[in-house]
Amino acid sequence: MTVARSLVLFALAAVAEIGGAWLVWQGVREHRGWLWIGAGVVALGAYGFVATLQPDANFGRILAAYGGVFVAGSLAWGMAVDGFRPDRYDVVGALVCLVGVGIIMYAPRAG
């Protein structure tokens, strides 16, 4: 159950961080205004909070592993929201990152 909880938390963190960054982007680059920027800042703050809920207590490990989730999630967000079409190198790179997530977070460790 701990791995499932961790995966759900990574997904929630990705939605909060990527969504927050996208909202700020929309507010600034697409001139949608301060409401969008403010919503993005709130979402980015939520990301920081969600990351603290991971079962592993090692900040560096959590953030390193989350980096791989962020890479794959960013490509997926771009596909779902902005019509981005990744090429095979994007897909392979994202898969490599997700393998890294699995190794960093879920490899058996002594003690």
C-alpha positions in Angstrom: 0.0 0.0 0.0 2.9 2.4 0.6 4.0 2.2 -3.0 0.5 2.9 -4.2 0.2 5.9 -1.8 3.6 7.2 -3.0 2.5 6.9 -6.7 -0.7 8.8 -6.0 1.2 11.5 -4.1 3.6 11.8 -7.0 0.7 12.2 -9.4 -0.9 14.9 -7.2 2.4 16.7 -6.9 2.8 16.7 -10.7 -0.7 18.1 -11.3 -0.1 20.8 -8.7 3.4 21.8 -9.9 2.9 21.5 -13.6 -0.6 22.9 -13.5 0.7 25.8 -11.3 3.6 26.6 -13.7 1.2 26.4 -16.6 -1.2 28.8 -15.0 1.6 31.3 -14.3 2.7 30.8 -17.9 -0.8 31.5 -19.1 -1.0 34.6 -16.9 2.3 36.1 -18.0 3.0 34.8 -21.5 -0.6 34.6 -22.8 -1.6 37.9 -21.0 -4.4 36.3 -19.0 -3.8 38.3 -15.9 -3.1 38.3 -12.3 -5.9 35.8 -11.4 -4.2 33.1 -13.4 -0.8 34.0 -11.9 -2.2 33.9 -8.4 -3.9 30.6 -9.0 -0.6 29.2 -10.3 1.2 30.4 -7.2 -1.3 28.7 -5.0 -1.0 25.5 -7.0 2.8 25.6 -6.7 2.5 26.0 -3.0 0.2 23.0 -2.9 2.9 21.0 -4.7 5.4 21.9 -2.0 2.9 20.6 0.6 2.0 17.4 -1.2 5.7 16.5 -1.6 6.0 16.4 2.3 3.4 13.7 2.5 5.6 11.1 0.8 6.2 8.1 3.1 10.0 8.3 2.6 11.6 10.8 4.9 14.5 11.7 2.7 14.0 15.1 1.0 16.8 14.5 -1.6 15.4 11.1 -2.6 11.8 12.4 -2.9 12.8 15.4 -5.0 15.2 13.4 -7.2 12.6 10.8 -7.9 9.9 13.5 -8.4 12.1 15.0 -11.1 11.5 11.9 -13.3 7.7 12.2 -12.6 7.9 15.9 -13.6 9.6 15.1 -16.9 7.0 12.5 -17.9 4.1 14.6 -16.5 5.2 17.7 -18.3 5.1 15.9 -21.6 1.7 14.4 -20.8 0.4 17.8 -19.8 1.6 19.3 -23.0 -0.2 16.6 -25.0 -3.4 16.9 -23.0 -3.6 20.7 -22.7 -1.5 22.3 -25.4 -1.7 19.8 -28.3 2.0 19.0 -28.0 3.1 15.8 -29.9 6.2 14.3 -28.4 8.6 12.6 -30.7 10.2 9.2 -30.0 13.1 10.8 -28.2 10.7 12.6 -25.8 9.0 9.3 -25.1 12.2 7.3 -24.6 13.6 10.1 -22.4 10.4 10.1 -20.3 10.5 6.3 -19.9 14.2 6.4 -18.8 13.2 9.0 -16.2 10.3 6.8 -14.9 12.7 3.9 -14.7 14.9 6.1 -12.6 11.9 7.0 -10.3 11.3 3.3 -9.8 15.0 2.6 -8.9 15.4 5.6 -6.6 12.1 5.2 -4.7 11.3 1.5 -4.7 14.5 -0.5 -4.9 14.9 -2.8 -1.9 17.2 -1.3 0.6 18.8 -2.7 3.7 17.6 -1.2 7.0 
